[in-house]
Amino acid sequence: MTLQKTHSDLEAKAFLRYVPMSPFKVRRVLDQIRGRSYEEVLMILQFMPYRACEPILEVVKSAAANAKHNLGLNKSTLFISEARVDQGPVMKRFRPRAQGRGFPIKKPTCHIIIAVKSKL
């Protein structure tokens, strides 16, 4: 049995690792773009008021460029097939407080993964 790959089977991915942002804040933006077309996602991310939109937009553009360059897919037929964020390492810092004490601060990081497929 031979498997033929069609355009709908082809998937291009892009990763952005160690983003200094909480995965919860990134996830609320990814929930808005999952399953939408590439052009629609570009418009949504440009006008959303969240700080997480900038790195997500960068990853979406990179995934589309990967699809065009590596797989020969047209950008106008792409949609977001997978959008997820995983927790990265947490940087632990200390903030000086009263009477010589130190207060721990956790600075979270995350890894953003975006995959695009062709609709056709």
C-alpha distances in whole Angstrom, upper triangle without the diagonal:
4,7,10,13,16,19,19,17,19,22,25,27,31,33,37,38,42,43,47,46,46,42,44,45,42,40,42,42,38,38,39,37,33,31,34,33,34,37,38,38,40,43,43,43,46,48,47,50,49,49,45,44,45,42,39,40,40,36,35,36,34,31,31,32,29,27,29,29,26,24,26,26,29,32,33,29,29,29,30,27,28,32,33,36,37,40,41,44,47,50,53,57,60,63,66,68,72,74,72,69,65,63,59,57,53,51,47,44,41,38,36,32,31,28,27,24,25,25,24
4,6,10,13,16,17,14,16,19,22,25,28,31,35,36,40,41,45,44,44,41,42,43,40,38,41,40,36,36,37,35,31,29,31,31,31,34,36,35,37,40,40,40,43,45,45,48,46,46,43,41,42,40,37,37,37,33,32,33,31,28,28,29,26,24,26,26,23,20,22,23,26,28,30,26,26,27,28,25,26,30,32,34,35,38,39,42,46,49,52,55,59,61,65,67,70,72,70,67,64,61,57,55,51,49,46,43,39,36,34,30,29,25,25,22,22,23,21
4,6,9,13,13,11,13,16,19,21,25,28,31,33,37,38,41,41,41,37,39,40,37,35,37,36,32,33,34,31,28,26,28,27,27,31,32,32,34,36,37,37,39,42,41,44,43,43,39,38,38,36,33,34,33,30,29,30,28,25,25,26,23,21,22,23,20,17,19,20,23,25,26,23,22,23,24,21,23,26,28,31,32,35,36,39,43,46,49,52,56,58,62,64,67,69,67,64,61,58,54,52,48,46,42,39,36,32,31,27,25,22,21,18,18,19,18
4,6,10,11,9,11,14,17,20,24,27,31,33,36,37,41,41,40,37,39,39,36,34,36,35,31,32,33,29,27,24,26,25,25,28,30,30,31,34,35,35,37,40,40,43,41,41,38,36,37,35,32,32,32,29,27,28,26,23,23,24,21,18,20,21,18,15,16,17,20,22,23,20,20,21,22,20,22,26,28,31,32,36,37,40,43,46,49,52,56,58,62,64,67,70,68,65,61,58,55,52,48,46,43,39,36,32,30,26,24,21,19,16,16,17,15
4,7,8,6,7,11,14,17,21,24,27,29,33,34,38,37,37,34,36,36,33,31,33,32,28,29,29,26,24,21,23,21,22,25,26,26,28,31,31,31,34,36,36,39,38,38,34,33,33,31,28,28,28,25,23,24,23,19,19,20,17,15,16,17,14,11,13,13,16,19,20,17,16,18,19,17,19,22,25,28,29,33,34,37,40,43,46,49,53,55,59,61,64,67,64,62,58,55,52,49,45,43,39,36,33,29,27,23,21,17,16,13,12,14,12
4,5,5,7,10,13,17,20,24,27,30,34,34,37,37,37,34,35,35,32,31,32,30,27,27,28,24,22,19,20,19,19,22,24,24,26,28,29,29,32,34,34,38,36,37,33,31,32,30,27,27,27,24,22,23,22,18,17,19,17,14,15,17,15,11,12,11,14,16,17,14,14,16,17,16,18,22,24,28,30,33,34,38,41,43,47,50,53,55,59,61,64,67,65,62,58,56,52,49,46,43,40,36,33,29,27,23,20,16,14,11,10,11,9
4,5,5,8,11,15,18,21,25,28,31,31,35,34,35,31,33,33,29,28,30,27,24,25,25,21,19,17,17,15,16,18,20,20,22,25,25,26,28,31,31,34,33,34,30,28,29,27,24,24,24,21,19,19,19,15,14,16,14,11,12,14,12,9,9,8,10,12,13,10,10,12,14,13,16,19,22,26,28,31,33,36,39,41,45,47,51,53,56,58,62,65,63,60,56,54,50,47,43,41,37,34,31,27,24,21,18,14,11,8,6,8,6
4,6,8,11,14,18,21,24,27,30,30,34,33,33,29,30,31,27,26,27,25,22,22,22,19,17,14,15,14,15,18,19,19,21,24,24,25,27,29,29,33,32,32,29,27,28,26,23,23,23,21,18,19,19,15,15,17,15,12,14,16,15,11,12,10,12,13,14,10,10,11,12,11,14,17,20,24,26,30,31,35,37,40,43,46,50,51,55,57,60,63,61,58,55,52,48,45,42,39,36,33,29,26,23,19,16,13,10,6,5,6,6
4,6,10,13,17,20,23,26,29,29,33,32,32,29,30,31,27,26,28,26,22,23,24,20,18,15,17,16,17,20,22,21,23,26,26,26,29,31,31,34,32,33,29,28,28,27,24,24,24,21,19,20,19,15,15,17,15,12,15,16,14,11,13,11,14,16,17,13,12,13,13,11,13,17,19,23,24,28,29,33,36,39,42,45,48,50,54,56,59,62,60,57,53,51,47,44,41,38,35,32,28,25,22,18,16,12,11,7,8,10,10
4,7,10,14,17,21,23,27,27,31,30,31,27,29,30,26,25,27,25,21,23,23,20,17,16,17,16,15,19,20,20,21,24,25,24,27,29,29,32,31,31,27,26,26,24,21,21,21,18,16,17,16,12,12,14,11,8,11,13,10,7,10,9,12,13,15,12,11,12,12,11,13,16,18,21,23,27,28,31,34,37,40,43,47,48,52,54,58,60,58,55,52,49,46,43,39,36,33,30,26,23,20,16,14,10,9,6,7,10,10
4,7,10,13,17,20,23,23,27,27,27,24,26,26,22,21,23,21,18,20,20,17,15,13,15,14,13,17,19,17,19,22,22,21,24,27,26,29,27,27,24,22,23,21,18,18,18,14,13,14,13,9,10,12,9,7,11,12,10,8,11,10,12,12,15,12,10,10,10,8,10,12,15,18,20,23,24,28,31,33,37,39,43,45,48,50,54,57,54,52,48,45,42,39,35,33,29,26,22,19,16,13,10,6,6,5,8,11,12
4,7,11,14,17,20,21,24,24,25,22,24,24,21,20,23,20,17,19,20,16,15,14,15,14,13,16,18,16,17,21,21,20,22,25,25,27,26,25,22,20,20,18,15,15,15,11,10,11,9,6,7,9,6,5,9,10,8,8,10,10,12,11,14,13,10,11,10,9,10,12,14,16,18,22,22,26,29,31,34,37,40,42,46,48,52,54,52,50,46,43,40,37,33,30,27,24,20,17,14,11,8,5,5,7,9,13,15
4,7,10,13,17,17,21,21,22,19,21,21,18,17,20,18,15,17,18,15,14,14,16,15,13,17,18,16,17,20,20,18,21,24,23,25,23,22,19,18,18,15,13,14,13,9,9,11,8,5,8,10,7,8,11,12,11,11,14,13,15,14,17,16,12,12,10,10,9,10,11,13,15,18,18,22,25,27,31,33,37,38,42,44,48,51,48,46,42,40,36,33,30,27,23,20,17,13,11,7,6,4,6,9,12,16,18
4,7,10,14,14,18,18,19,17,20,19,16,16,19,17,14,17,18,15,15,16,17,16,14,17,18,15,16,19,19,17,19,22,21,23,21,19,16,15,15,12,10,11,9,6,7,9,6,5,9,9,8,10,13,13,12,13,16,15,17,15,18,17,14,14,11,12,10,10,11,12,14,16,16,20,22,24,28,30,34,35,39,41,45,48,45,43,39,37,33,30,27,24,21,17,14,11,8,6,5,6,9,12,15,18,21
4,6,10,10,14,15,16,14,17,17,14,15,18,16,14,17,18,16,16,18,19,19,16,19,20,17,17,21,20,17,20,22,21,22,20,18,15,15,14,10,10,12,10,7,9,11,9,8,12,13,11,13,16,16,15,17,20,19,20,18,21,21,17,16,14,14,12,10,10,10,11,13,13,16,19,20,24,26,30,32,36,38,42,44,42,39,36,33,30,27,23,20,17,14,11,7,6,5,7,9,12,15,19,21,24
4,7,7,11,12,14,12,16,15,12,14,17,15,14,17,19,17,17,19,20,20,18,20,21,17,17,20,19,16,18,21,20,20,17,15,12,13,12,8,8,11,9,6,10,12,10,11,14,14,14,16,19,19,18,20,22,22,23,20,23,23,20,19,16,17,14,12,11,10,11,12,11,14,16,18,21,23,27,29,32,35,38,41,39,36,32,30,27,24,21,17,15,11,9,6,5,7,9,12,15,18,22,24,27
4,6,9,11,12,12,15,15,13,15,18,17,15,19,21,19,19,22,23,24,21,24,24,21,21,24,22,19,21,24,22,22,19,16,13,15,14,10,11,14,12,10,14,15,13,14,18,18,17,20,22,22,21,23,26,25,26,24,27,27,23,22,19,19,16,14,12,10,9,10,8,10,13,14,18,20,24,26,30,32,36,38,36,33,30,27,24,21,18,15,12,8,7,4,6,9,12,15,18,21,25,27,30
4,6,8,10,11,14,14,13,15,18,17,17,20,22,21,21,24,25,26,24,26,26,23,23,25,24,20,22,24,22,22,18,15,13,15,14,11,13,16,14,13,16,18,16,17,21,21,20,23,26,25,25,27,29,29,30,27,30,30,26,25,22,22,19,16,14,11,10,9,6,8,10,11,14,17,20,22,26,28,32,34,32,30,26,24,20,17,14,11,9,5,5,6,9,12,15,18,21,25,28,31,34
4,6,8,9,12,12,10,13,15,15,14,18,19,19,19,23,23,24,22,24,24,20,20,22,21,17,19,21,19,18,15,12,9,12,11,8,10,13,12,11,15,16,15,17,20,20,20,23,25,25,25,27,29,28,29,26,28,29,25,23,20,21,18,15,13,10,10,10,8,10,11,12,15,17,20,22,25,28,32,34,32,30,26,24,20,17,14,11,9,5,5,6,8,11,14,18,21,24,27,30,33
4,7,9,12,11,11,14,16,16,16,19,21,21,22,25,26,27,25,27,26,22,22,24,22,19,20,21,19,18,14,11,10,13,12,10,13,15,15,15,18,20,19,20,23,24,24,27,29,29,29,31,33,32,32,29,31,32,28,26,23,25,21,18,16,13,12,10,9,10,9,9,13,14,17,18,22,24,28,30,28,26,22,20,17,14,11,7,6,4,7,9,11,15,17,21,24,28,31,33,36
4,6,9,7,7,11,12,13,14,16,18,18,19,23,24,25,24,25,24,21,21,22,20,17,18,19,17,15,12,9,8,11,12,10,12,15,15,15,17,20,19,20,23,24,25,27,29,30,30,31,33,31,32,28,30,31,27,25,22,23,20,16,14,11,11,9,9,11,10,11,14,15,18,19,22,24,28,31,29,26,23,20,17,14,11,8,6,5,6,9,10,14,17,20,23,27,30,31,35
4,5,5,7,9,11,12,13,15,17,18,19,22,23,26,24,26,25,21,22,23,20,18,20,21,17,16,12,11,9,13,14,12,13,17,17,17,19,21,21,22,25,26,26,28,31,31,31,32,34,33,33,30,31,31,28,25,22,23,19,16,13,10,10,8,9,11,10,12,14,15,18,19,23,24,28,30,29,26,23,19,17,13,10,8,5,6,6,10,11,15,17,21,23,27,30,31,35
4,5,5,6,9,10,10,12,15,15,16,19,21,23,22,24,23,19,21,22,19,17,20,20,17,17,13,12,9,13,14,12,12,16,16,15,17,20,20,20,23,24,24,25,28,29,29,30,32,30,30,27,29,29,25,22,19,19,16,12,9,6,7,6,8,11,11,14,16,19,21,23,26,28,31,34,32,29,26,23,20,16,13,11,8,7,5,8,9,12,14,18,21,24,27,28,32
4,5,5,7,9,10,11,13,15,15,19,20,23,23,25,23,19,21,22,19,17,20,20,16,16,12,12,10,13,15,14,13,17,18,17,19,22,22,22,24,27,27,28,30,32,31,32,34,32,32,29,30,29,26,23,19,20,17,13,11,9,10,9,12,14,14,16,18,20,22,23,27,28,31,34,33,30,26,23,20,17,14,13,10,10,9,12,12,14,16,19,22,25,28,29,33
4,6,6,7,9,11,12,14,15,19,19,22,21,23,21,17,19,19,16,14,17,16,13,12,8,9,7,10,12,12,11,15,16,16,17,20,21,21,23,25,26,27,29,31,31,32,33,31,31,27,28,28,25,22,19,20,17,14,12,10,12,11,14,16,15,17,19,20,23,23,27,27,31,34,33,30,27,23,21,18,15,13,11,11,10,12,12,15,16,19,22,25,28,29,32
4,6,6,6,9,10,11,12,16,17,19,18,20,18,15,16,17,14,12,15,15,12,12,9,9,5,8,10,9,8,11,13,12,13,17,17,17,20,22,22,23,26,27,27,28,29,27,27,24,25,25,22,19,16,17,14,10,9,7,10,10,12,15,15,18,20,22,25,25,29,30,34,37,35,33,29,26,23,20,17,14,12,10,8,10,8,11,12,16,18,21,24,25,29
4,5,5,6,9,10,10,14,15,18,18,20,18,15,17,18,15,13,17,17,14,14,11,12,9,11,13,12,10,13,16,14,14,18,19,18,20,23,23,23,26,28,28,28,29,27,27,24,25,24,21,18,14,15,12,9,7,6,9,11,14,17,17,20,22,24,27,28,31,32,36,39,37,34,31,28,25,22,19,17,14,13,10,11,9,11,12,15,17,20,23,24,28
4,6,5,7,10,11,14,15,18,18,19,17,14,16,17,13,12,15,15,11,12,10,11,9,10,14,14,11,14,17,16,16,19,21,20,21,24,25,25,28,30,30,30,31,28,28,25,25,25,22,18,15,17,14,11,10,10,13,14,17,20,20,22,24,26,28,29,32,33,36,39,38,35,32,29,26,23,20,19,16,15,13,14,13,14,14,17,19,22,24,25,28
4,5,5,7,9,13,13,15,15,16,14,11,12,13,10,8,12,12,9,10,8,10,7,7,11,11,8,11,14,13,12,16,17,17,18,21,22,22,24,27,27,27,28,25,25,21,22,22,19,16,13,15,13,10,10,10,14,15,18,21,21,23,26,27,30,30,34,34,38,41,40,37,34,31,28,25,22,20,17,16,14,14,11,13,12,15,17,20,22,22,26
4,5,5,6,10,11,13,13,15,13,10,12,14,11,10,14,14,12,14,11,13,9,9,12,11,8,10,13,11,11,14,16,14,16,19,19,20,22,24,24,24,25,23,23,19,20,20,16,13,10,12,9,6,7,8,12,14,17,20,21,23,26,28,31,32,35,36,40,43,42,39,35,32,29,26,23,21,18,16,13,12,9,10,9,12,13,16,19,19,23
4,6,6,9,10,14,15,16,14,11,14,15,12,12,16,16,13,15,13,15,12,12,15,15,12,14,17,15,14,17,19,17,19,22,22,22,24,27,27,26,27,24,24,21,21,21,18,14,11,12,10,8,9,10,14,16,19,22,23,26,28,30,33,33,37,38,41,44,43,40,37,34,31,28,25,23,20,19,16,15,13,13,12,14,15,17,20,20,23
4,6,9,8,12,13,14,11,9,12,12,8,9,13,12,10,13,12,14,12,11,14,15,12,13,16,15,13,17,19,17,18,21,22,22,24,26,27,26,27,24,23,20,19,19,16,13,11,13,12,10,12,13,17,19,22,25,26,28,31,32,35,35,39,39,43,46,45,42,39,35,33,30,27,25,22,21,18,18,15,15,13,15,15,17,19,19,23
4,6,6,8,9,11,8,6,9,10,8,8,12,13,11,14,13,15,13,11,13,14,10,11,14,13,10,13,15,14,14,18,19,18,20,23,23,22,23,20,19,16,16,16,13,9,7,10,10,8,11,13,17,19,22,25,26,28,31,33,36,36,40,41,45,48,47,44,40,37,35,31,28,26,23,21,18,17,13,13,10,12,12,14,16,16,19
4,6,9,10,13,11,9,12,14,11,12,16,16,15,18,16,18,15,13,16,16,12,13,15,13,11,15,16,14,14,18,18,17,20,22,22,21,22,19,19,16,16,15,12,9,6,7,7,6,9,12,15,18,21,25,26,29,32,34,37,38,41,42,46,49,48,45,41,38,35,32,29,26,23,21,18,16,13,12,9,10,10,12,14,14,18
4,7,9,12,10,9,13,14,13,14,17,18,17,21,20,21,18,16,19,18,15,15,18,15,13,15,17,14,14,18,18,16,19,22,22,20,21,17,17,15,14,13,10,6,5,6,7,9,12,15,19,22,24,28,30,32,35,38,41,41,45,46,50,53,51,48,45,42,39,36,32,30,27,25,21,19,16,14,11,10,9,10,11,11,14
4,7,8,7,6,10,11,10,12,15,16,15,19,19,20,18,15,18,18,14,14,16,15,12,14,16,14,13,17,18,16,18,21,22,20,20,17,16,13,12,11,9,6,6,8,10,11,14,17,21,24,26,30,31,33,36,38,41,42,46,47,50,53,52,49,46,43,40,37,34,31,28,26,23,21,17,15,12,12,10,11,12,11,14
4,6,5,6,9,10,11,12,14,16,16,20,20,22,19,16,18,18,15,13,16,15,11,12,15,13,11,15,16,14,15,18,19,18,17,14,12,9,8,8,6,4,6,9,12,12,16,19,23,26,28,31,33,35,38,40,43,44,48,49,52,55,54,51,48,45,42,39,36,33,30,27,24,22,18,16,13,12,9,10,9,9,12
4,5,5,6,9,10,11,13,15,16,19,19,20,18,14,15,16,12,10,13,12,8,9,12,10,8,11,13,12,12,16,17,16,16,12,11,7,7,8,5,5,7,10,12,12,16,18,22,25,26,30,31,33,37,38,42,42,46,47,51,54,53,50,47,44,41,37,34,31,28,26,23,20,17,15,11,11,8,10,10,11,14
4,5,5,7,9,10,11,13,15,18,19,20,18,15,16,17,14,11,14,14,10,10,14,13,10,13,16,14,14,18,20,19,17,14,12,8,7,9,8,8,10,14,16,15,19,21,25,28,29,32,34,35,39,40,43,43,47,48,52,55,54,51,48,45,42,39,36,33,30,28,25,23,19,18,15,15,12,13,13,13,16
4,5,5,6,9,10,11,12,16,17,19,17,14,15,17,14,12,15,15,11,12,16,15,13,16,18,17,18,21,22,21,21,17,15,12,10,11,10,9,10,14,15,15,18,20,24,27,28,32,33,35,38,39,42,42,46,47,50,54,52,50,47,44,41,38,35,32,29,27,24,23,19,18,15,15,13,14,14,14,17
4,5,5,6,9,10,11,14,14,16,14,10,12,13,10,8,12,12,8,10,13,12,11,15,17,16,17,20,21,21,20,17,16,12,12,13,10,9,8,12,13,12,15,17,20,23,25,28,29,31,34,36,38,39,42,44,47,50,49,47,43,40,38,34,31,28,26,23,21,19,15,15,12,13,11,14,14,15,18
4,6,5,6,9,10,14,14,15,14,10,11,12,10,7,10,11,8,8,12,12,11,13,16,16,16,19,21,21,20,17,15,12,12,14,12,11,11,15,16,14,17,18,22,24,25,29,30,31,34,35,38,38,42,43,47,50,49,47,43,40,38,34,32,28,26,24,21,20,16,16,13,15,13,16,16,17,20
4,6,5,7,9,12,14,15,15,11,12,15,13,10,13,15,12,12,16,16,15,17,20,19,20,22,24,24,23,20,18,14,13,16,14,13,14,17,18,17,19,21,24,27,28,31,32,33,36,37,39,39,43,44,47,51,50,47,44,41,39,35,33,30,28,26,24,23,19,19,17,18,16,18,19,19,22
4,6,6,6,10,11,13,12,9,11,14,11,10,13,14,12,13,17,17,16,19,21,20,21,24,26,25,25,22,20,16,16,17,15,13,13,16,17,15,17,18,22,24,26,29,29,31,34,35,37,37,40,41,45,48,47,45,42,38,36,33,30,27,25,24,21,21,17,18,16,17,16,19,19,19,23
4,6,5,9,9,10,9,6,8,10,8,6,10,11,10,11,14,15,15,17,19,20,21,23,25,25,25,22,20,17,17,18,16,14,13,17,16,14,16,16,20,21,23,26,26,28,30,31,34,34,37,39,42,45,44,42,39,36,33,30,27,24,22,20,18,18,15,16,14,16,16,19,20,21,24
4,6,8,10,11,11,7,8,11,10,8,11,13,12,12,16,17,16,18,21,21,22,24,26,26,26,23,21,18,18,20,18,17,16,20,20,17,19,19,23,24,25,28,28,29,32,33,35,35,38,39,43,46,45,43,40,37,35,31,29,26,24,23,21,21,18,19,17,19,19,21,22,23,26
4,6,9,11,12,9,10,14,13,11,14,17,15,16,19,20,20,22,24,24,25,27,29,29,29,26,24,20,20,22,20,19,18,22,21,19,21,21,24,26,27,30,29,30,33,33,35,35,38,39,42,46,45,43,40,37,35,31,29,27,25,24,23,23,20,21,19,22,21,24,25,25,28
4,6,9,9,7,10,13,11,11,14,16,15,16,19,20,20,22,25,25,26,28,30,30,30,27,26,22,21,23,21,19,17,21,20,17,18,18,21,23,24,27,26,28,30,31,33,32,35,36,39,43,42,40,37,34,32,28,26,24,22,21,20,20,18,19,18,21,21,24,25,25,29
4,7,9,8,10,13,13,13,16,18,17,19,21,22,23,25,27,28,29,31,32,33,33,31,29,25,25,27,24,22,21,24,22,19,20,19,22,22,24,26,25,26,28,28,30,29,32,33,36,40,39,37,34,31,29,26,24,22,21,20,20,21,19,21,20,23,24,27,28,29,32
4,5,6,8,11,11,12,14,16,16,18,20,21,22,24,25,27,28,30,31,32,32,30,29,25,25,27,24,22,19,22,20,17,17,16,18,19,20,22,21,22,24,25,27,26,30,31,34,37,36,34,31,28,26,22,21,18,17,16,16,17,15,18,18,21,22,26,28,28,32
4,5,6,8,10,11,12,14,15,17,18,20,21,23,24,26,27,29,30,31,32,30,29,25,26,27,25,23,20,23,21,17,17,15,17,17,18,20,19,20,22,22,24,24,27,29,32,35,34,32,29,26,24,20,19,16,15,14,14,15,14,17,18,21,22,26,28,29,33
4,6,6,6,9,10,11,13,15,16,17,19,20,22,23,25,26,27,28,29,27,27,23,24,25,22,20,17,19,17,13,13,11,14,14,15,18,17,19,21,22,25,25,29,30,33,37,35,33,30,27,24,21,18,15,13,12,11,12,10,13,14,18,19,23,25,26,30
4,6,5,6,9,10,10,12,14,15,16,18,20,21,22,24,25,26,27,24,24,20,21,22,19,17,15,18,16,13,14,13,16,17,18,21,21,22,25,26,29,29,32,34,37,40,39,37,33,30,28,24,22,19,17,15,14,14,11,14,13,16,17,21,23,24,27
4,5,5,6,9,10,11,13,15,16,17,19,20,21,23,24,25,26,24,23,20,21,23,20,19,17,20,18,15,15,15,17,18,18,21,21,22,25,25,28,28,32,34,37,40,39,37,33,31,28,25,22,19,17,15,14,14,12,14,14,17,18,22,24,25,28
4,5,5,6,9,10,11,12,14,15,17,19,20,21,22,23,25,23,23,19,21,22,19,18,16,18,16,13,13,12,14,15,15,18,18,19,23,24,27,27,31,33,37,40,38,36,32,30,27,23,21,17,15,13,11,10,9,11,11,15,16,20,23,25,28
4,5,5,6,9,10,11,12,14,15,17,18,20,21,22,23,21,20,17,19,19,16,15,12,14,13,10,10,10,13,15,16,19,20,21,25,26,29,30,34,35,39,42,40,38,34,32,29,25,22,19,17,14,12,10,7,9,8,12,13,17,19,21,24
4,5,5,6,9,10,11,12,14,15,17,18,20,21,21,19,18,15,16,18,15,14,12,15,14,12,13,14,17,19,19,22,23,25,28,29,32,33,36,38,42,45,43,41,37,35,32,28,26,22,20,17,15,14,11,12,10,13,13,17,18,20,23
4,6,5,6,9,10,11,12,14,16,16,18,19,20,19,18,15,17,19,16,15,14,17,15,13,14,14,17,19,18,21,23,23,27,28,31,32,36,38,42,44,43,40,37,34,32,28,25,22,20,17,15,13,10,11,10,13,14,17,19,22,24
4,5,5,6,9,10,10,12,14,15,16,17,18,17,17,14,17,18,14,14,11,14,12,10,11,12,14,16,16,20,22,23,27,28,32,33,36,39,42,45,43,41,37,35,32,28,25,22,19,16,13,11,8,8,7,9,11,14,17,19,22
4,5,5,6,9,10,11,12,14,15,16,17,15,14,11,13,14,11,10,8,11,11,9,12,13,16,19,19,23,25,26,30,31,35,36,39,41,45,48,46,44,40,37,34,31,28,25,22,19,16,13,10,9,6,8,8,12,14,16,19
4,5,5,6,9,10,11,12,14,15,15,14,13,10,12,14,11,12,11,14,14,13,15,16,19,22,22,25,27,28,32,33,37,37,41,43,47,50,48,46,42,39,37,33,30,27,24,21,19,16,13,12,10,11,10,13,15,17,20
4,5,5,6,9,10,10,12,13,14,13,14,11,15,16,13,13,12,14,14,13,15,16,18,21,20,23,26,27,31,32,36,37,41,43,47,49,47,45,41,39,36,33,30,26,24,20,17,15,12,11,9,10,10,13,15,18,21
4,5,5,6,9,10,10,11,12,11,12,10,13,13,10,10,9,11,11,11,13,15,17,20,20,24,26,28,32,34,37,39,42,44,48,51,49,46,43,40,37,34,30,27,24,21,18,15,11,9,7,6,6,10,12,15,17
4,5,5,6,9,10,10,10,9,9,6,10,10,8,9,9,12,13,13,16,18,21,24,24,27,30,31,35,37,40,41,45,47,51,54,52,49,46,43,40,37,34,30,27,24,21,18,15,13,10,9,7,9,10,13,15
4,5,5,6,8,10,10,9,10,8,12,13,11,13,13,15,16,16,19,20,23,25,25,28,30,32,35,37,41,42,46,48,52,54,52,50,46,44,41,38,34,31,29,25,22,19,16,15,12,11,10,12,13,16,18
4,5,5,5,7,9,9,11,10,14,14,11,13,13,14,15,15,18,19,21,24,24,27,30,31,35,37,41,42,46,48,52,54,52,50,46,44,41,37,34,31,28,24,22,18,16,13,11,10,9,11,12,16,17
4,6,6,5,6,6,8,8,11,11,9,11,12,12,14,15,18,20,22,26,26,29,32,34,37,40,43,45,48,51,54,57,55,52,49,46,43,40,36,33,30,27,24,20,17,14,12,9,7,8,9,13,14
4,6,6,5,5,6,7,10,11,10,13,14,16,17,18,21,23,26,29,29,32,35,36,40,42,45,47,50,53,56,59,57,55,51,49,45,42,39,36,33,29,26,23,20,18,15,13,11,11,10,14,14
4,6,6,8,10,10,14,14,13,16,17,18,19,20,23,24,26,29,29,32,35,36,40,42,45,47,50,53,56,59,57,55,51,49,45,42,39,36,33,29,27,23,21,18,16,15,13,14,14,17,18
4,6,8,11,12,16,15,14,16,17,17,18,20,22,24,25,28,28,31,34,35,39,41,45,47,50,53,57,59,57,54,51,49,45,42,39,36,33,29,26,22,20,18,16,13,12,13,13,17,17
4,6,9,11,14,13,12,14,16,15,17,19,22,24,26,29,29,33,36,37,41,43,47,49,52,55,59,61,59,56,53,50,47,44,40,37,34,31,28,24,21,18,16,13,11,10,10,14,14
4,7,9,12,11,11,15,17,17,19,21,24,26,29,32,32,35,38,40,44,46,49,51,54,57,60,63,61,59,55,52,49,46,43,39,37,33,30,26,24,21,18,15,13,12,10,14,13
4,6,9,8,8,11,14,14,17,19,22,25,27,31,31,35,37,39,43,45,48,50,53,56,59,62,60,58,54,51,48,45,41,38,35,32,29,25,22,19,16,13,10,9,7,10,10
4,6,6,7,11,14,15,18,20,23,26,28,32,32,36,38,40,44,46,49,50,54,56,59,62,60,58,54,52,49,45,42,39,36,33,30,26,23,20,17,15,11,10,8,10,10
4,5,5,9,11,14,16,17,21,23,26,29,30,33,36,37,41,43,46,47,50,52,56,59,57,55,51,49,46,42,39,36,33,30,27,24,20,18,15,13,10,10,8,10,12
4,6,9,12,14,17,18,22,25,28,31,32,36,38,39,43,45,48,49,52,54,57,61,59,57,53,50,47,44,41,38,35,32,29,26,23,20,17,15,11,11,9,9,11
4,7,10,12,15,17,21,24,27,31,32,35,38,40,43,45,48,49,53,55,58,61,60,57,54,51,48,44,41,38,35,32,29,26,22,20,16,14,10,8,5,6,7
4,7,9,12,14,17,20,23,27,28,32,34,36,39,42,45,46,50,51,55,58,56,54,50,47,44,41,37,34,31,28,25,22,19,16,12,10,6,5,4,6,9
4,6,9,11,14,18,21,24,26,30,32,34,37,40,43,44,47,49,53,56,54,51,48,45,42,38,35,32,29,26,23,20,17,14,10,9,6,6,6,7,10
4,6,7,11,14,17,21,22,26,28,31,34,36,39,40,44,46,49,52,51,48,44,41,38,35,31,29,26,23,19,17,13,11,7,6,5,7,9,10,13
4,7,10,14,17,20,22,26,28,31,34,37,40,41,45,47,50,53,51,48,45,42,39,35,32,30,26,23,20,17,14,11,8,6,5,6,9,10,13
4,6,10,13,16,19,22,25,27,31,33,37,38,42,43,47,50,48,45,41,38,35,32,28,26,23,20,16,14,11,8,6,5,7,9,12,14,17
4,7,10,14,16,20,22,24,28,30,33,35,38,40,43,46,44,42,38,35,32,29,25,23,19,17,13,11,8,6,5,6,9,12,15,16,20
4,7,10,13,16,18,21,24,27,30,32,36,37,40,43,41,38,35,32,29,26,22,20,16,14,10,8,6,5,7,9,12,15,18,20,23
4,7,9,13,15,18,21,23,26,28,32,33,37,40,38,35,31,28,25,22,18,16,13,10,7,6,5,6,9,12,15,18,22,23,27
4,6,10,12,15,18,21,25,27,30,32,36,38,36,33,29,26,23,20,17,15,11,9,6,5,7,8,11,14,18,21,25,26,29
4,7,8,12,15,18,21,23,27,28,32,34,32,29,26,23,19,17,13,11,8,6,4,6,9,11,15,18,21,24,28,30,33
4,6,9,13,16,19,22,25,27,31,33,31,28,24,22,18,16,12,10,7,5,4,6,10,12,16,19,23,26,30,32,35
4,6,9,13,16,19,23,25,29,30,28,25,21,19,16,14,10,9,7,6,7,10,13,16,20,23,26,30,33,35,38
4,6,10,13,16,19,21,25,27,24,22,18,16,12,10,6,6,4,6,9,12,15,18,22,25,29,32,36,38,41
4,6,10,13,16,19,23,24,22,19,16,14,10,8,6,5,6,8,11,14,18,21,24,28,31,35,38,40,43
4,7,10,14,16,19,21,18,16,12,10,7,6,5,6,9,11,15,18,21,24,28,31,34,38,41,43,47
4,7,10,13,16,18,15,13,9,8,6,5,6,8,11,13,17,20,23,27,30,34,37,40,44,46,49
4,7,9,13,14,12,9,6,5,5,6,9,10,14,17,21,24,27,30,34,37,40,44,47,49,52
4,6,10,12,10,9,6,5,6,7,10,12,16,19,22,26,28,32,35,39,42,45,49,50,54
4,7,9,7,6,5,6,9,10,14,16,19,22,26,30,32,36,39,42,45,49,52,54,57
4,7,6,5,6,6,10,12,16,18,21,24,28,32,34,38,41,44,47,51,54,55,59
4,6,6,8,10,13,15,19,21,25,28,32,35,38,42,44,48,51,54,58,59,63
4,6,9,11,15,18,21,24,27,31,34,38,40,44,47,51,54,57,60,62,65
4,7,10,13,16,19,22,25,28,32,36,38,42,45,49,52,55,59,60,64
4,7,10,13,16,19,23,26,29,33,36,39,42,46,49,53,56,58,61
4,6,9,13,16,19,22,26,29,32,36,39,42,45,49,52,54,57
4,7,10,13,16,20,23,27,29,33,36,39,43,46,49,51,54
4,7,10,13,16,20,23,26,29,33,36,39,43,46,48,51
4,6,10,13,17,20,23,26,29,33,36,40,43,45,48
4,6,10,13,17,19,23,26,29,33,36,40,41,45
4,7,10,14,17,20,23,27,30,34,37,39,42
4,7,11,13,17,20,23,27,30,34,35,39
4,7,10,14,17,20,24,27,30,32,36
4,7,10,13,17,20,23,27,29,32
4,7,10,13,17,20,24,26,29
4,7,10,13,17,20,23,26
4,7,10,14,17,19,22
4,7,10,14,16,19
4,7,11,13,16
4,7,10,12
4,7,9
4,5
4
